[in-house]
């Protein structure tokens, strides 16, 4: 099933659920849901070589889901069941891509460049992490926002605060990626291709684009063929950017 078909099918099949406040039991349940995806990410990371491109992104993204789980358990998002729903739907999009590739199935176009180039010796780990962020923010986030609105019977404006909360965690991830994976200024010349690549992609712009893409998809929710076409176009566009980000930088 294509990305567009999956989006249209989820739009048709989702049943509405009320968005309600979180007491201790709901906090525990919300944290447990995120904990399940966190556990799966740990399994993925444990089975891959450290230099593998998926392992590089997975290692970084795992810190986001662990922090989300911790904050949910601590009641940091009391009254915001949508944050747990969005965080889980978001992570599941990435996990779906990994599951598809592991099973020998066709992953979404946005993830294919990373799966294909994951062991290329001339691709820097920073590129792997950036390509993963590109796929996850540019494609998975708009669709996760769409799924969450459907699941909780919300309008886009009602989800904006939760979008910002998840976005803040991802901003911290991008900062960590640069700190951990980019060479220091004493090792990276201004003319180095990696320097230019690092400045070519912005998480802030990607987040803004994700929100705009979500609003566009939401406007098409009653028109399944157009919704499918728009989702397919988004997938292909993000995949093209991913291929550029993974250009080998040395022979």
C-alpha positions, 0 to 999 in steps of 0.5 A, a space after each residue: 500500500 502506498 503512502 497516499 493510500 495509507 493516509 486515505 485509509 487511516 482517514 477513513 478508518 479512524 474512530 473519534 475518541 474524546 480528548 480528556 484530562 490526565 489523572 495519574 492513571 492516564 499519565 501512566 497509560 500515556 507513558 506506557 504507550 510511548 514506552 512501547 515505541 521506546 523499547 522497540 527503538 532500543 531493540 533496533 539499535 541493539 541489532 545494528 552496527 554503530 556506523 549503520 545509518 539507521 543506527 545513527 538516526 535511531 540512537 539520536 531519536 531514542 533520546 527524544 522518545 525517552 524524554 517524552 516518556 519521562 515527561 509524560 510519567 512526571 505529569 509535565 503534560 497534564 491535560 494533554 492526552 494529544 501529546 502522547 497520541 501525537 508522539 506515539 503516532 509520530 514514532 510509529 511512522 518511523 518504526 513502520 518504515 523500519 519494519 517494512 524495510 526489515 521485511 523486504 517491503 517497500 518503505 515510503 520514498 522519504 526513507 528509501 535514500 537512508 535505507 539504501 545509503 545506510 552503509 556507504 563509507 563515504 557518507 558522514 554519520 551527520 548526514 545519516 542523522 540529518 536525512 533521518 530528521 528530514 524524512 521524519 519531520 518533512 513526511 512523518 510529522 504531517 501525517 502523524 498530525 493528521 492521524 492525531 486530529 482524526 483519532 481525538 476528533 480535534 481541529 488543527 488549531 487545537 493541536 498546535 500546542 502539542 505540535 510545539 511541545 514535540 517540536 521543542 524536543 526535536 529542536 534539542 535533538 538537532 542541537 545534539 546531532 550537531 554537537 555529537 556528530 559534526 567535527 569541531 571548528 578546528 577540524 572542519 574547514 569553511 570550504 568543506 562540503 559538510 559545512 555547506 550541507 550542514 547549513 542547507 537544511 534547517 529544522 525550524 523551516 522543516 517544522 514550519 513546512 510540516 505544519 503547512 503540509 498538515 494543514 493542506 492534507 487536512 483541507 483535503 480530508 473529505 476528498 480521498 483521491 486528492 488526499 492520496 495524491 497530495 500525500 504521495 507528492 509530499 513523500 516524493 519531495 521529501 525523498 528527493 531532499 533526502 537523496 541530496 543530503 546523503 550525497 557521498 562527500 569523499 571518494 
